[in-house]
């Protein structure tokens, strides 16, 4: 039985891109639509303007659960990404469209509780230890369920749509944390993403946006936070500016507008005008750590603690 409308399914590709509409897809987006999807080639083919335009909403990682709300004859599915909270859009999760071919039915093998998380920036899954690559481009933060003990430094894992386990280097995995992360852990993961290019809706080391960075860092550390910046700020504990510390968040909004940007605090503030953060910067088109420039400070509206 294949993917069914009204039922849960799981992402069967390394990275599935969630689109605003099938009609929003451009010819340049073709590499992101396949099964497998070649997100690396897709991002490499985008120019600077295409990286911040188009119909991308978010991205979903291998094994991530979705609720399928509509199946179209042309091969597209409308889904709700239940592991990406988006209270403003849908209380069930982040809604959007993706190709049905990038999904697999939820089966007992894929429903096993993920106990491992990918800690490598990018890795691959193999048919056998050190054998043929079956799925490349598996990225940091992907949660996987072990399929048995490690063998000579290789770990077998369950993957959607496959009865037999696939393998990856055990060194590329870590247990999913069960305790709240420390500031040091947050900044260690975030710093590994410095210089990753900016991609609107991106959620991986191939390209990422500001709220995607926050979501991915905490996902790697075992904590589910909302996908969008305004929802992230709403879900976190508000702080008086001046009380923030490394590992907290800064949020930004223009007068009368919703929060449109978010970043991770990297140092205690030196009031009144010296604050530092790590963020995916639209203007610089990459992830960077910096002292807040005056134009950014002018839109700073709050501090938050997850």
C-alpha positions as CSV (number, residue, x, y, z in Angstrom):
1,X,0.0,0.0,0.0
2,X,1.4,3.4,-1.0
3,X,1.0,6.8,0.6
4,X,-2.6,7.5,1.6
5,X,-4.5,10.7,1.9
6,X,-5.5,11.3,5.5
7,X,-2.7,9.1,6.9
8,X,0.8,9.7,8.1
9,X,3.8,9.2,5.8
10,X,7.5,9.8,6.2
11,X,10.1,11.5,4.1
12,X,12.0,9.0,2.1
13,X,14.7,11.3,0.6
14,X,17.6,12.9,2.4
15,X,16.0,16.4,2.1
16,X,12.5,17.1,0.8
17,X,11.7,20.7,0.0
18,X,8.3,22.0,1.1
19,X,6.7,24.3,-1.5
20,X,4.0,27.0,-1.3
21,X,2.3,25.5,-4.3
22,X,3.3,23.2,-7.2
23,X,2.8,26.2,-9.4
24,X,5.6,28.0,-7.6
25,X,8.3,25.5,-8.8
26,X,10.7,27.0,-11.4
27,X,12.7,25.1,-14.0
28,X,15.8,25.7,-11.9
29,X,14.2,23.8,-9.0
30,X,14.2,20.5,-10.9
31,X,17.1,18.8,-9.0
32,X,15.2,19.3,-5.7
33,X,12.1,17.5,-7.0
34,X,13.5,14.0,-7.7
35,X,13.6,10.8,-5.6
36,X,16.4,11.0,-4.6
37,X,16.6,14.7,-4.5
38,X,19.9,16.4,-5.3
39,X,19.7,19.4,-3.0
40,X,23.4,20.1,-3.3
41,X,23.2,20.4,-7.1
42,X,19.9,22.4,-6.8
43,X,21.4,25.0,-4.5
44,X,24.6,25.2,-6.5
45,X,22.5,26.1,-9.6
46,X,20.7,29.0,-7.9
47,X,21.9,32.6,-8.3
48,X,21.8,35.0,-5.3
49,X,18.4,36.2,-6.1
50,X,16.9,32.8,-6.7
51,X,18.2,31.7,-3.3
52,X,15.9,34.2,-1.6
53,X,12.9,34.1,-3.9
54,X,10.6,31.4,-5.3
55,X,8.1,29.2,-3.5
56,X,10.2,27.4,-0.8
57,X,8.6,27.3,2.7
58,X,10.8,24.8,4.5
59,X,12.6,21.5,4.2
60,X,12.0,18.1,5.8
61,X,14.7,15.6,6.6
62,X,14.9,11.9,6.0
63,X,12.4,10.0,8.2
64,X,10.5,13.1,9.2
65,X,6.7,12.5,9.7
66,X,4.0,14.3,7.8
67,X,0.2,14.1,7.7
68,X,-0.9,13.8,4.1
69,X,-4.0,16.0,3.6
70,X,-4.3,15.9,-0.2
71,X,-3.0,13.8,-3.1
72,X,-3.2,15.2,-6.6
73,X,-3.1,13.1,-9.8
74,X,-0.1,15.1,-11.0
75,X,2.1,13.5,-8.3
76,X,2.0,16.3,-5.7
77,X,0.9,15.9,-2.0
78,X,-0.2,18.5,0.4
79,X,1.2,17.7,3.8
80,X,1.4,19.0,7.3
81,X,5.0,18.6,8.7
82,X,4.0,17.6,12.2
83,X,7.6,17.8,13.6
84,X,7.8,21.5,12.6
85,X,5.4,23.5,14.8
86,X,3.8,26.4,13.1
87,X,1.0,27.6,15.3
88,X,0.2,30.7,13.2
89,X,-0.3,28.6,10.1
90,X,-1.7,25.3,11.3
91,X,-1.8,23.9,14.9
92,X,-0.8,20.5,13.5
93,X,2.4,21.6,12.0
94,X,3.9,23.3,8.9
95,X,1.7,23.0,5.8
96,X,2.9,22.8,2.2
97,X,3.4,20.8,-0.9
98,X,6.0,18.2,-2.0
99,X,6.3,15.5,-4.6
100,X,4.6,12.2,-3.5
101,X,7.6,10.3,-4.8
102,X,9.6,11.9,-1.9
103,X,7.4,10.2,0.7
104,X,7.1,6.6,1.9
105,X,4.2,5.0,3.8
106,X,4.6,4.9,7.5
107,X,5.4,1.2,8.3
108,X,6.6,-0.5,11.5
109,X,10.2,-0.2,10.3
110,X,9.9,3.6,9.8
111,X,7.9,4.1,13.0
112,X,10.7,2.8,15.2
113,X,11.5,5.5,17.7
114,X,14.6,7.5,16.6
115,X,17.3,7.2,19.2
116,X,20.1,8.5,17.0
117,X,20.8,11.8,15.3
118,X,23.2,12.6,12.5
119,X,26.1,14.7,13.9
120,X,28.0,15.0,10.7
121,X,27.3,18.0,8.6
122,X,26.7,15.8,5.6
123,X,27.0,12.0,5.3
124,X,25.7,9.1,3.3
125,X,23.9,5.8,3.8
126,X,25.4,2.6,2.4
127,X,24.1,-0.8,1.5
128,X,26.8,-2.5,3.6
129,X,29.6,-1.2,5.8
130,X,31.8,0.7,3.3
131,X,29.9,-0.7,0.3
132,X,27.7,1.0,-2.3
133,X,26.2,4.4,-1.5
134,X,22.5,4.1,-1.5
135,X,21.5,7.6,-0.2
136,X,23.8,10.6,-0.2
137,X,23.3,14.0,1.2
138,X,21.9,13.0,4.6
139,X,22.5,16.0,6.9
140,X,23.0,17.2,10.4
141,X,19.9,16.8,12.6
142,X,18.4,13.8,10.8
143,X,17.0,11.4,13.3
144,X,17.3,7.7,12.7
145,X,16.3,4.5,14.5
146,X,19.1,1.9,15.1
147,X,18.6,-1.5,13.4
148,X,21.1,-3.4,15.5
149,X,24.5,-3.1,17.1
150,X,27.5,-1.4,15.4
151,X,29.9,-3.5,13.4
152,X,33.5,-2.4,13.0
153,X,32.6,1.2,13.3
154,X,29.5,1.1,11.2
155,X,25.9,1.4,12.5
156,X,22.8,-0.1,10.8
157,X,19.7,2.1,10.8
158,X,16.1,1.8,9.6
159,X,15.2,3.9,6.6
160,X,11.8,4.6,5.0
161,X,10.6,2.3,2.3
162,X,13.4,-0.3,2.8
163,X,13.1,-3.6,4.5
164,X,16.8,-4.0,5.0
165,X,18.8,-1.6,7.1
166,X,21.3,0.8,5.6
167,X,24.7,1.7,7.2
168,X,26.7,4.8,8.0
169,X,29.8,5.4,10.0
170,X,29.0,5.3,13.8
171,X,31.2,8.4,14.2
172,X,28.6,10.3,12.2
173,X,25.9,9.6,14.8
174,X,25.1,10.6,18.3
175,X,22.4,9.6,20.8
176,X,19.4,11.9,20.7
177,X,19.9,14.0,23.8
178,X,17.4,13.6,26.6
179,X,18.4,16.6,28.7
180,X,18.1,20.3,27.9
181,X,21.1,21.6,26.0
182,X,23.7,23.8,27.6
183,X,24.7,27.2,26.0
184,X,28.0,25.6,25.1
185,X,26.3,22.8,23.2
186,X,24.0,25.2,21.4
187,X,26.9,27.4,20.3
188,X,29.1,24.4,19.3
189,X,26.4,23.1,16.9
190,X,25.6,26.6,15.6
191,X,29.3,27.4,15.0
192,X,29.6,24.4,12.8
193,X,27.2,26.0,10.4
194,X,29.0,29.3,10.0
195,X,29.6,30.2,6.4
196,X,26.7,28.0,5.2
197,X,24.9,29.9,2.4
198,X,21.6,31.6,3.0
199,X,18.6,29.9,1.4
200,X,15.1,31.1,2.1
201,X,13.3,28.1,3.7
202,X,16.5,26.1,3.9
203,X,17.1,23.7,6.7
204,X,20.5,22.1,6.1
205,X,24.2,22.6,5.5
206,X,23.4,23.1,1.8
207,X,21.6,26.3,2.6
208,X,19.6,27.7,5.6
209,X,17.6,30.7,6.7
210,X,17.5,32.4,10.1
211,X,14.7,30.4,11.7
212,X,15.9,27.3,10.0
213,X,19.2,27.7,11.8
214,X,17.5,28.0,15.2
215,X,15.2,25.0,14.4
216,X,18.1,22.8,13.2
217,X,20.4,23.5,16.1
218,X,17.8,22.6,18.6
219,X,16.7,19.6,16.6
220,X,20.2,18.3,16.7
221,X,20.2,18.7,20.5
222,X,16.9,16.8,20.9
223,X,14.5,19.8,21.3
224,X,11.6,20.5,18.9
225,X,11.1,24.2,18.4
226,X,8.8,26.0,15.9
227,X,9.9,26.5,12.3
228,X,9.3,30.3,11.8
229,X,11.0,33.2,13.7
230,X,7.8,34.7,15.1
231,X,6.5,31.4,16.4
232,X,10.0,30.6,17.8
233,X,9.9,33.9,19.8
234,X,6.4,33.3,20.9
235,X,7.1,29.8,22.2
236,X,10.3,30.8,24.1
237,X,10.4,32.6,27.4
238,X,10.7,36.4,27.0
239,X,13.7,38.2,28.5
240,X,14.3,41.8,29.4
241,X,17.0,43.1,27.1
242,X,20.2,43.1,29.2
243,X,19.3,39.7,30.8
244,X,20.2,37.6,27.8
245,X,23.1,35.3,27.9
246,X,24.9,33.0,25.3
247,X,22.6,30.4,23.9
248,X,19.5,32.7,24.1
249,X,17.8,34.3,21.1
250,X,17.4,37.8,19.8
251,X,14.3,38.7,17.7
252,X,13.8,41.6,15.3
253,X,10.8,43.4,13.8
254,X,10.1,46.6,12.1
255,X,7.6,49.0,13.6
256,X,4.1,47.5,13.5
257,X,5.3,44.3,11.9
258,X,5.7,40.7,13.0
259,X,9.1,39.3,14.0
260,X,11.0,38.7,10.8
261,X,14.5,37.7,11.9
262,X,16.0,35.7,14.8
263,X,19.6,34.9,15.9
264,X,21.5,33.1,18.6
265,X,23.2,35.2,21.3
266,X,26.9,34.4,21.5
267,X,28.1,36.8,24.2
268,X,26.8,38.7,27.2
269,X,25.6,42.1,26.2
270,X,27.7,45.2,26.8
271,X,25.1,47.8,27.1
272,X,23.9,50.0,25.7
273,X,24.9,49.2,22.1
274,X,27.2,46.2,21.9
275,X,25.6,42.8,21.4
276,X,26.8,39.8,19.4
277,X,24.9,37.0,17.7
278,X,25.2,34.1,15.3
279,X,22.6,34.1,12.5
280,X,21.8,33.3,9.0
281,X,22.0,36.7,7.4
282,X,19.9,37.6,4.4
283,X,22.1,40.6,3.5
284,X,25.4,38.8,3.7
285,X,23.8,35.6,2.2
286,X,25.5,33.3,4.7
287,X,25.6,32.2,8.4
288,X,27.9,34.4,10.4
289,X,28.8,35.5,13.9
290,X,29.0,39.3,14.3
291,X,28.5,42.3,16.5
292,X,25.0,43.7,15.8
293,X,25.4,46.6,13.4
294,X,23.4,49.8,14.1
295,X,20.7,49.0,11.5
296,X,20.1,45.6,13.1
297,X,20.0,47.0,16.6
298,X,17.4,49.5,15.5
299,X,15.0,46.6,14.9
300,X,15.9,44.5,18.0
301,X,12.6,43.9,19.9
302,X,13.4,41.2,22.4
303,X,15.4,38.4,24.0
304,X,14.1,34.9,24.4
305,X,15.2,31.7,26.1
306,X,14.3,28.2,24.9
